[in-house]
Amino acid sequence: MTILFFEVLFRAGYEKTCARLLENPAKYSHIVFLSANKGTSILRAKRIPTTRWIRYSLLTVITGMVTYAALGFGKRSFEAWCPFGGMESLWGLYRAGEFSCATGPLNLSMLIGIIVLALVAKKAFCGWACPIGFLSELAGRLGKIIWRKRPSVPAKTNDWLKLLRYVALVLSLYFTYKMGELILRGYDPFFLIFSGFGHGSVGLTSVIVLIVLVVAAFIVPMFFCRYLCPMGATLDPFSRVGVLKVARNEKTCTKCNLCQKACPVDIAPQKTRVVRARDCTNCLECVEACPVKGALEVKAAL
């Protein structure tokens, strides 16, 4: 069995959380108490949460399918499965009734389907089906293993940097609509990875861009998804109103902050009653990390 080790340090003030864990040891059989002194209790988990197994299995299958298409075995190009291609095709469809460059009906269908999904379950596509989101998350986890005490991005800086994805969205659509070519290809990690720097890449610049994005993903979890993904920017307004959200039970929550530490995009569920953050992918990492049954649950909420 794949084993994931992580350590959580409970300092003074978290005695209630420790007590709740001890009330139902069967539920937390995957937890091993290494020490239980008055000020501290270090926990070690021996297994990956069930929902992550399911999510990673699904993401592995989807990434494998895209790779299969990228190798030329599928009936369609791997680019046909990119929902952002639907956004890039809109101007051509409006002006000339034609799809731009390599985009086609499947791109548009994917875009519409994912927008509907966002209205139902926020950015579930990003956490459960996007290959780049999957690779970014894996890089972030590996980075945490390599750099155990890596610094986090301050909240205000994080919020400001998120504005860059709107810049990426506007620029990519502007130049695509103006030139009738998929200008984003040379800077898009999805295209560069699965095409192997194929037609549309811009030589050394594309190599440097991908290297920077990979290194950044090790340092800042989900770097591209947080700050530069134009598809994420497209989904933001729909994600805000997504019906299925993580809800917090204020009576049972101990505010131990384990949910925020588990979140790939650093959302803080312990600070709100319902998670409305546009970046939430309903990956359920926070729910799995919560030591109190029912404190965090996915519910329908407006």
C-alpha positions, 0 to 999 in steps of 0.5 A: 500500500502506498504510504503517505506520512505527514505530521501535525503538531497540536500546540496548547489550545488544541486539547479538544481536538485531541480529545475528540480523536480519542473518543472514537479511536476506531474511526481514526484507526489510520492515526498513530499517536507518537506522543501525547504530552500536555502541549503537543501531540504528533500524529502520523497518517499511514494511508491515503484518504479514500476520496483521494484514491478515487480522485487520483484513479479517475485523474490517472485514467483521464490523463492516460486517455489524453496521453493516448490521444497525444501519441496519435492513437485516438480518433481525435487530437488531444487538443480536442479535449481541451475545454478552453478551446471552446473559449478560443473558438467563440469569436470565429463562430460569431464572425464567420461561423467557423471554428478557429484553427484546431478547435472543433465542436468537442471543445465547445461541448466540453466548455459548455459541459464544464460551465454547467458542472461549475454551476453545480459543483464549483471547480470540480473539473479542476480537481477531478478531471484536469490533467494539468491540475493533477500534475500540478497537485502531484508536483506540490505534494512532492515539493512538500516532501522535499522541502518540509518547511517551505514558506507559504504565500501571504494571503494578500499576496496570494489574492493579488497574484490570482488577478494574473489569470484574468490577464492571461485570459484576456491576452490569450483570447485577444491575440487568438481572436485577432490572429485566428491562431491558437497563440497560447500554445507556445506557453500552455503547459497542457499543449507543451507537455502532451505535444512534446513541444510540437507545432505551435511551441516557440522554441527555447521560450517554450522550454523555459516557460515549462521549466519555470512552471514546473519549478514553481509548482514544487514551491507553490502548490498549484502555481499555474492553476492559482495564478495563470490558468485562463480556464480557471479564470473563465470558471470563476464567476460560475464557481462562485455560485456553484450549488454544492459547497463544503459547509462547516458546522460551527458547533463541532469545529475546533478550528484546528486549521487542519483543513486549510493545511490539507487544501491544495489551494490554501482555502481556509474552511475554518474561517467561514460557514460555507466555502464560497471561494472561487478556487474550491474544486470540491476535492474533499481534502479538507473534509478528509483531514477534519478530525471531527465527524460532521464538522465539514460536509459537502452540502447544497447551499446558495 
